[in-house]
Amino acid sequence: MKAQVTLTPHEAKRLVARAVAEHEKVKHALREGIIAISLGTTNAYVVEELLKTRLEKGRYLAGFVDAQGTCVVPPKLRLGDVVIERGRRVKESVSSAVKRMGHGDVLIKGANAIDARGTAGVMLASDVGGTIAEVYGIAKARGIDILVPVTLEKFIPGSIAELSKETGIQVISRSTGIPVGLFPVAGEVITEIEAFRLLFGVEALAMGAGGLGGGEGSVTFLLRGEPGSVARAFKAVQEIKGEPPVKPSRGRCSECGYTQCPRARVANS
C-alpha cells in the first residue's frame, strides 16, 4: 500500500520527537540511566514527548536561524537544560551531566544541517564552541549514545565534513547574522525517514520539498508498506497536522554581546 503525506517543519519535528521517545536506547536510559537533552527546537519537542509536558519552545534554544539570519537567544531568556535520570528530571546542565554519563546513557543533540552521507552539522556561534565542544569528546571517549534528531528541511548538498574546513567565525568577512563555524557530528541521525520506520515500520521516500502559504520548508513523502502500517502512519500524520510554528525569543540587538553580527554593530554604534 502507498500513501502520500506532506509535513511542515513543525509537524516534522513533532513526528521525529515521537520517534526519539520510542527509540529503544532512549526507553532503556529512561528506565535505568541518564538522558541529557541539549537546547534546540527539535529537542524541545523531544522534551515534551518524554516528559508529557509543554514548553515555551522558543526559549529552549541557544542558536537559531530566522528570516533575518543566524542569531542567538540571550542566555537570560533561555530555559534550563533538561536532564532525566531514571525517569525523573534532575536540575543539572547537559555539560555537567555528561561527566557522570557512560555507555547506556543517551545524549540528544540537534543539528542545523544534514548531508547526503547522513552526517549532521552543528553551527557554532560561540568562539569556544558552545555545548557541543564541552560534551562531544567525553561522549565519544566513553561510548555514550548520541542521537541527532534533525528534519529534512535542513538537508544540504555537498559534504558537511568538507564544508566545515571552510567555515569559522573569524574567516567570515560579511554576514547577514552572527558568523558561525560548522561542527560535524557523528551520531545516530533520526529524520522523518527513520521516524516513519521506527514508529510504524513503513518506508518513507522524500519526493518533494518546499511550499507556500505556511508550507515553506515542507517535505512531501511517499509512504509504502503493509496496509495496516501505512494506515497507522497516515492517521498519525493527520493527528499532527496543524502543529503551530515556534517563534524564537529574540533579544535586543542593542544589548547583544555578539559584536561580530552586523546588526549588533549598527545597533550599538
C-alpha positions as CSV (number, residue, x, y, z in Angstrom):
1,M,0.0,0.0,0.0
2,K,1.2,3.5,-0.7
3,A,0.2,6.9,0.7
4,Q,1.4,10.5,0.2
5,V,1.8,13.0,3.0
6,T,3.3,16.5,3.4
7,L,4.8,17.7,6.7
8,T,5.6,21.3,7.6
9,P,8.9,21.7,9.5
10,H,6.9,22.0,12.8
11,E,4.9,18.8,12.1
12,A,8.1,17.0,11.1
13,K,9.7,17.9,14.4
14,R,6.8,16.5,16.3
15,L,7.0,13.3,14.3
16,V,10.7,13.0,14.8
17,A,10.4,13.7,18.5
18,R,7.8,10.9,19.0
19,A,10.2,8.5,17.2
20,V,13.1,9.5,19.6
21,A,10.8,8.9,22.6
22,E,10.1,5.4,21.3
23,H,13.7,4.6,20.5
24,E,14.9,1.5,22.4
25,K,18.1,3.2,23.6
26,V,16.0,6.1,24.9
27,K,13.5,3.9,26.6
28,H,16.3,1.9,28.3
29,A,18.1,5.0,29.5
30,L,14.7,6.4,30.7
31,R,14.4,3.3,33.0
32,E,17.9,2.7,34.1
33,G,20.2,5.6,33.1
34,I,20.6,9.3,32.1
35,I,19.2,11.2,29.1
36,A,20.7,14.6,28.5
37,I,18.9,16.8,26.1
38,S,20.7,19.9,24.8
39,L,18.9,23.1,23.8
40,G,17.3,23.1,20.3
41,T,13.9,23.4,18.6
42,T,13.5,19.7,17.7
43,N,14.9,18.8,21.1
44,A,12.1,20.9,22.7
45,Y,9.6,18.6,21.1
46,V,11.6,15.6,22.4
47,V,11.3,17.0,25.9
48,E,7.6,17.4,25.5
49,E,7.2,13.8,24.4
50,L,9.4,12.4,27.1
51,L,8.0,14.4,30.0
52,K,4.4,14.7,28.7
53,T,4.5,18.4,29.2
54,R,4.5,21.6,27.2
55,L,7.5,24.0,26.9
56,E,8.0,27.5,25.7
57,K,9.8,26.0,22.8
58,G,11.1,29.4,21.6
59,R,13.1,29.6,24.8
60,Y,14.5,26.1,24.7
61,L,17.1,27.4,22.2
62,A,20.6,28.7,22.0
63,G,21.3,29.5,18.4
64,F,18.6,29.7,15.7
65,V,18.0,30.9,12.2
66,D,15.1,33.2,11.3
67,A,14.3,35.4,8.3
68,Q,16.9,37.9,9.5
69,G,19.7,35.4,9.6
70,T,21.7,33.5,12.2
71,C,21.1,34.6,15.7
72,V,21.3,33.6,19.4
73,V,18.7,33.6,22.2
74,P,20.1,35.7,25.1
75,P,21.1,33.4,28.0
76,K,18.7,35.3,30.3
77,L,15.8,34.3,28.1
78,R,16.7,30.6,27.7
79,L,15.1,27.7,29.6
80,G,17.4,25.4,31.5
81,D,18.7,22.2,30.1
82,V,16.7,19.0,30.6
83,V,18.4,16.0,32.1
84,I,16.4,12.9,33.0
85,E,17.8,10.3,35.4
86,R,15.9,7.0,35.8
87,G,12.7,8.7,34.6
88,R,12.9,11.8,36.7
89,R,14.1,15.2,35.7
90,V,17.1,16.4,37.7
91,K,18.3,20.0,38.0
92,E,21.6,19.8,36.1
93,S,23.1,21.2,32.9
94,V,23.9,18.9,30.0
95,S,27.6,19.8,30.3
96,S,27.7,18.7,33.9
97,A,25.6,15.6,33.4
98,V,27.7,14.2,30.6
99,K,30.6,14.0,33.0
100,R,28.6,11.4,35.0
101,M,27.4,9.6,32.0
102,G,28.6,6.4,30.3
103,H,27.7,3.6,28.0
104,G,24.0,3.0,28.0
105,D,23.2,6.7,28.7
106,V,21.9,8.9,25.9
107,L,23.0,12.4,24.7
108,I,20.4,14.0,22.4
109,K,21.8,16.8,20.3
110,G,20.0,18.6,17.5
111,A,21.6,19.8,14.3
112,N,21.5,22.7,11.8
113,A,22.3,20.6,8.7
114,I,22.4,17.1,7.4
115,D,24.1,16.0,4.2
116,A,23.6,13.1,1.7
117,R,26.0,10.9,3.7
118,G,23.9,11.2,6.8
119,T,26.5,13.5,8.6
120,A,25.0,16.1,10.8
121,G,26.4,19.6,11.3
122,V,26.1,21.9,14.2
123,M,26.6,25.7,13.8
124,L,28.9,27.3,16.3
125,A,28.3,30.9,17.3
126,S,30.4,30.7,20.4
127,D,34.1,31.2,19.8
128,V,34.8,28.4,22.3
129,G,32.5,26.0,20.6
130,G,29.4,26.1,22.9
131,T,27.8,23.0,24.4
132,I,28.9,20.6,21.6
133,A,32.6,21.4,22.4
134,E,32.0,20.6,26.1
135,V,30.3,17.3,25.6
136,Y,31.3,15.7,22.3
137,G,34.7,14.4,23.3
138,I,33.5,12.9,26.5
139,A,30.6,11.2,24.8
140,K,32.9,9.7,22.1
141,A,35.5,8.7,24.6
142,R,33.1,6.8,26.8
143,G,30.7,5.4,24.2
144,I,27.7,7.4,25.2
145,D,25.0,7.0,22.6
146,I,24.5,10.2,20.7
147,L,21.1,10.7,19.0
148,V,20.7,13.5,16.5
149,P,17.1,14.4,15.7
150,V,17.0,16.6,12.6
151,T,14.3,17.2,10.0
152,L,14.9,17.1,6.2
153,E,14.2,20.8,5.8
154,K,17.9,21.0,7.0
155,F,19.2,18.8,4.2
156,I,22.1,20.5,2.3
157,P,24.0,19.3,-0.8
158,G,27.7,18.6,-0.5
159,S,29.8,17.4,2.4
160,I,29.5,18.8,5.9
161,A,32.9,17.4,6.7
162,E,34.5,19.3,3.8
163,L,32.4,22.4,4.3
164,S,33.5,22.6,8.0
165,K,37.0,23.2,6.8
166,E,36.0,26.4,5.1
167,T,33.8,27.9,7.9
168,G,34.7,29.7,11.1
169,I,33.7,32.9,13.0
170,Q,37.0,34.6,12.2
171,V,37.1,33.7,8.5
172,I,33.8,35.3,7.6
173,S,34.1,38.9,6.2
174,R,30.4,39.7,5.9
175,S,27.3,38.0,7.3
176,T,23.5,38.6,7.5
177,G,23.6,37.4,11.1
178,I,26.2,36.1,13.6
179,P,29.1,34.4,11.8
180,V,29.3,30.7,12.7
181,G,31.6,27.7,12.4
182,L,30.3,24.3,11.5
183,F,31.0,21.1,13.5
184,P,30.4,17.7,12.0
185,V,28.7,15.4,14.5
186,A,28.9,11.6,14.3
187,G,25.8,10.1,15.9
188,E,22.6,8.2,15.1
189,V,20.7,10.6,12.9
190,I,16.9,10.5,13.1
191,T,15.0,12.2,10.3
192,E,11.4,11.8,9.2
193,I,12.6,8.7,7.2
194,E,13.9,7.0,10.3
195,A,10.8,8.2,12.3
196,F,8.3,6.5,9.9
197,R,10.3,3.3,10.1
198,L,10.7,3.3,13.9
199,L,7.1,4.3,14.7
200,F,5.2,2.4,12.0
201,G,7.5,0.1,10.1
202,V,6.9,1.8,6.8
203,E,9.4,3.1,4.2
204,A,9.3,6.8,3.6
205,L,10.7,8.4,0.4
206,A,11.1,12.1,0.1
207,M,9.5,13.1,-3.2
208,G,9.4,16.9,-3.0
209,A,10.3,19.9,-0.8
210,G,9.2,23.4,-0.3
211,G,5.9,25.2,-0.3
212,L,3.9,28.4,0.0
213,G,1.3,29.9,2.3
214,G,2.7,28.5,5.5
215,G,4.1,25.4,3.8
216,E,7.6,26.8,3.4
217,G,10.2,24.2,4.3
218,S,7.7,21.3,3.9
219,V,8.7,17.9,2.7
220,T,6.3,15.6,0.8
221,F,6.8,11.9,1.3
222,L,5.7,8.7,-0.4
223,L,4.9,6.1,2.3
224,R,4.9,2.4,1.4
225,G,4.4,-0.8,3.3
226,E,1.8,-3.2,4.7
227,P,-1.7,-1.7,4.5
228,G,-2.2,-1.6,8.3
229,S,1.2,0.0,8.9
230,V,0.7,2.7,6.2
231,A,-2.8,3.4,7.5
232,R,-1.4,3.9,11.1
233,A,1.3,6.2,9.7
234,F,-1.3,8.2,7.7
235,K,-3.5,8.6,10.7
236,A,-0.6,9.8,12.8
237,V,0.2,12.5,10.3
238,Q,-3.4,13.6,10.2
239,E,-3.3,14.0,14.0
240,I,-0.2,16.2,14.0
241,K,-1.3,18.4,11.1
242,G,-1.6,22.0,12.2
243,E,1.3,21.9,14.7
244,P,2.0,25.6,15.3
245,P,5.3,27.2,14.4
246,V,7.9,28.1,17.0
247,K,8.8,31.7,17.5
248,P,12.3,32.1,18.8
249,S,13.0,34.5,21.7
250,R,15.0,37.2,20.0
251,G,16.8,39.7,22.2
252,R,17.5,43.3,21.6
253,C,20.3,43.9,19.1
254,S,21.4,46.9,21.2
255,E,22.1,44.5,24.1
256,C,23.8,41.8,22.1
257,G,27.3,40.8,23.0
258,Y,28.0,39.1,19.6
259,T,29.9,42.1,18.1
260,Q,30.6,40.0,15.0
261,C,27.0,40.4,14.0
262,P,26.5,43.5,11.7
263,R,23.0,44.1,13.2
264,A,24.5,44.3,16.7
265,R,27.3,46.6,15.5
266,V,24.8,49.0,13.9
267,A,22.6,49.0,17.0
268,N,25.5,49.7,19.3
269,S,27.1,52.4,17.1
